Amino acid sequence: MDWGFLSFLAEPWFVLPWYVIGIAGALLVGADIRRHNTALKKAMQWAWPIIVLFFSVIGLALYYGTARAPGIQHKKNPEEKKKLHHEYEKNIFRRVNGAVIHCIAGDGLGIMTAMVIARAYGFSFWQEFWFEYLVGFLFGWFIFQYKSMTMMTDSKAKALWMAFRGEFMSMLTVMAGMGAVMGYVTPLAVTEQPRPLTYAFWGFGMFGLLVGYVFTWPMNYMMVKIGWKHGMGGMKEGHKKQVKEKGGRVALGASMAVLGAVALVIPAWLVEVRDGTPVRADMAEAASPVQPGGPDNLATGLEETLSLAVDYMNEGENSHAAHAIDAAHRAASVAHEASSAPVYGEALHQIESARRELHMGRPERARESLKIAADQDFGTVASAGAPAMQRFGSATLINAHGVKIGEITAVRDDEVEVALGGLRNVWGFVDLSAERVLVLPAESLAAGPPETIGASLVTIAELDVN
């Protein structure tokens, strides 16, 4: 599937009006809550403006369709407003939607804050994923969930626990949606993760939260039914909606556990699929784990990947082009670090320029930068040498075309052990399998800059292992 149709999320004609409406809508909703819809709980009075800010017209539709009882502006007595609000929220859809909005507002605020920090410092995907999970979880747990749970118990310790379990399960599904967008959709629409000062950052960030909203709906429905959350409306009505039978509660608990496990698998699986895809179908053999270098050195691979990126952009195959641009960026990063030839620095500069242009919604300029990079006259890339390889334990291994094919598992004197293929670095810290393990001389490798934060890259540039 070509995800290029979502590139409008990086274009100013969409992003600017979306957030202008979002800001105006958030102010409108905030004023309406203070003047008319005063029966909303305090947490929801904060949550709804946040949701409208990010979700814009969708957020406004959700607010006026699920959280504002018709005619409430005509009620002057607070008790009358409260009674009308509780009557309106008896509907299970509106009740659960309140729990979801409450969750997304707290989590989303934390996630977007963490995303700004992670992108500014160049975190790798999984570093960013878990950092966003942590910050979003803490925002949701202490700022939104804990206050709500104090209404359900007089014990602060019990309220903390109740808030923790609800937030933990909600965040699993929110990050499943966010991770799917960050790890798969965004890179195949506009290349790797955009920086904060780009349209793509705010467009795809919003989209990730929206997908997270959809993904977490079933989980929040089950938590309302089992009594872990009470959703919108009064507590008394919330108890009536709960499942009381032991068998039903066990079934709900098991379903929540299964859904949480699936939510963890989704982003991991999608990242594995994207990372293991060659830049062109008939390059599958060159991208295979059993032929990491083959007869092509890094310079040749970089040249071919750049040419493919240009061809894909000319043909309008945006997802293939985005994948090729990311692969070319990895190959160019290694070539620039491993070789003193300025041509690789110029190619890397043009590739990064193409990325920025795509993130700012300017594909024509991106195509021009890629053509400049592809027209460079590349030479042979020198190897990094044994001493430098001591700094590259656990580095990501790429092939000559820039596709990820494995990782370095050990560095010993002048030899390096590499694991090719299989399931490596799942969730950022789990190695489940390898199709092949090789011990290679360090001089056969070329290495990019060693990263403290982010992903260090190494390639087999000059060795045929057949």
Order of alpha helices (4+ residues) and beta strands (2+ residues): alpha-alpha-alpha-alpha-alpha-alpha-alpha-alpha-alpha-alpha-alpha-alpha-alpha-alpha-alpha-alpha-alpha-beta-beta-beta-beta-beta-beta
